[in-house]
Each structure stands twice: as structure tokens, then as C-alpha cells.
Amino acid sequence: MNWDRVEGNWKQLTGKAQQQWGKLTNDDLDQVEGRRTELVGKIQERYGVAKDEAEKQVDTWLQNM
């Protein structure tokens, strides 16, 4: 799946994102609105990881979709 499809289907994918990153709240996911950079930023904020690590997690999640 590519990120354009994620953006287009964000409302349906928020549950899967929340399963992957349980510390993200519904408000966090609503703010992300399918934007990759916003998701990376929220993962960094909630989990205290570096940007590279957060991007790696998002890439892995995307590949598993």
C-alpha cells in the first residue's frame, strides 16, 4: 500500500494505527488526518523515539498493510 491510499482511507485505518501504536489517542489520530509527517511526529512525541526510528516504524507498518 502506498501513502496516498493511506491518506484516502485514513478513517478506516485509524483502528489499525491504534493497534500498532496504542499510546496514540483518538485525538492524536484525528489530528494526523492521514499525513505521514504528522504521524511520525506523534509517534516521536508519545514514544520518545528519534525521527528516524519513528519513520522506520511507519514504513514497517505500511509494508504490513
C-alpha positions as CSV (number, residue, x, y, z in Angstrom):
1,M,0.0,0.0,0.0
2,N,1.3,3.5,-0.8
3,W,0.8,6.5,1.4
4,D,-1.8,8.1,-1.0
5,R,-4.1,5.2,-0.3
6,V,-3.5,5.6,3.4
7,E,-4.5,9.2,3.3
8,G,-7.6,8.4,1.3
9,N,-8.6,5.6,3.7
10,W,-7.4,7.2,7.0
11,K,-10.7,6.9,8.9
12,Q,-10.7,3.2,8.2
13,L,-7.1,2.8,9.1
14,T,-7.1,4.6,12.4
15,G,-8.0,1.4,14.2
16,K,-5.0,-0.4,12.7
17,A,-2.8,2.5,13.6
18,Q,-4.0,2.5,17.2
19,Q,-3.4,-1.3,17.4
20,Q,0.2,-0.6,16.3
21,W,0.8,2.4,18.5
22,G,-1.5,2.1,21.5
23,K,-0.3,5.3,23.1
24,L,-1.8,7.3,20.3
25,T,-5.2,8.7,21.3
26,N,-8.2,9.2,19.1
27,D,-7.5,12.9,19.2
28,D,-3.9,12.3,18.0
29,L,-5.1,10.2,15.1
30,D,-7.8,12.8,14.2
31,Q,-5.0,15.5,14.1
32,V,-2.8,13.3,11.9
33,E,-5.6,13.1,9.2
34,G,-3.5,10.7,7.2
35,R,-0.5,12.9,6.9
36,R,2.7,10.9,7.2
37,T,4.9,13.6,8.8
38,E,2.2,14.2,11.4
39,L,2.0,10.5,12.3
40,V,5.8,10.4,12.6
41,G,5.7,13.4,14.9
42,K,3.0,11.9,17.1
43,I,4.9,8.7,17.4
44,Q,8.1,10.6,18.4
45,E,6.1,12.6,21.0
46,R,4.3,9.7,22.6
47,Y,7.1,7.1,22.5
48,G,10.1,9.3,22.9
49,V,11.9,7.9,19.9
50,A,14.1,9.6,17.3
51,K,12.6,10.7,14.0
52,D,14.5,8.0,12.1
53,E,13.0,5.3,14.4
54,A,9.5,6.7,14.1
55,E,9.8,6.8,10.3
56,K,11.1,3.2,10.3
57,Q,8.1,2.1,12.3
58,V,5.7,3.8,9.9
59,D,7.5,2.2,6.9
60,T,7.2,-1.2,8.5
61,W,3.5,-0.6,9.4
62,L,2.8,0.5,5.8
63,Q,4.5,-2.7,4.4
64,N,2.4,-4.9,6.6
65,M,-0.8,-3.3,5.4
